[in-house]
Amino acid sequence: MAAASPGRRFNGQSGSAVPVASASKTDRVAPLTERRLLDVPGMAGYLSLGDDTIRELETGLLASARVHVPGPGGGKVLFDRHVVDQIVAGCAACGHRPPAIHSRTRRGA
């Protein structure tokens, strides 16, 4: 019988030597492009914007993408990535960038 090493467990009955690696927390977290709901830092990373910019857009441009999850301390605000993708696609189809993103780009240029 194989001895279990740290970080590994063995499935099956005693004597089974089929290793199954334990999943660490980072192994279980899906990349931003696979998650449907993103928090403010996640949405900022997804859109390549700052957290403050996402907070500014939260009640305006991104209002339709907001999802409030009730919980202790008032809950948490998440954003539906699919709705945000539609907002961005709509802005691109009109031939312009959203105003807040456009003004940030102009200042940095």
TAHU-V220229 format. One record per helix or strand of 2 or more residues. SS is the DSSP state (2 for helix, 1 for strand). FROM is the first residue (numbers start at 1). LEN is the number of residues. Records with the same first field share a line. If there is no record, write none. Layout:
SS = FROM-LEN / FROM-LEN
This chain:
1 = 8-3 / 19-3 / 37-2 / 66-4 / 76-5
2 = 25-4 / 32-3 / 40-8 / 51-7 / 63-3 / 72-3 / 81-13 / 99-10
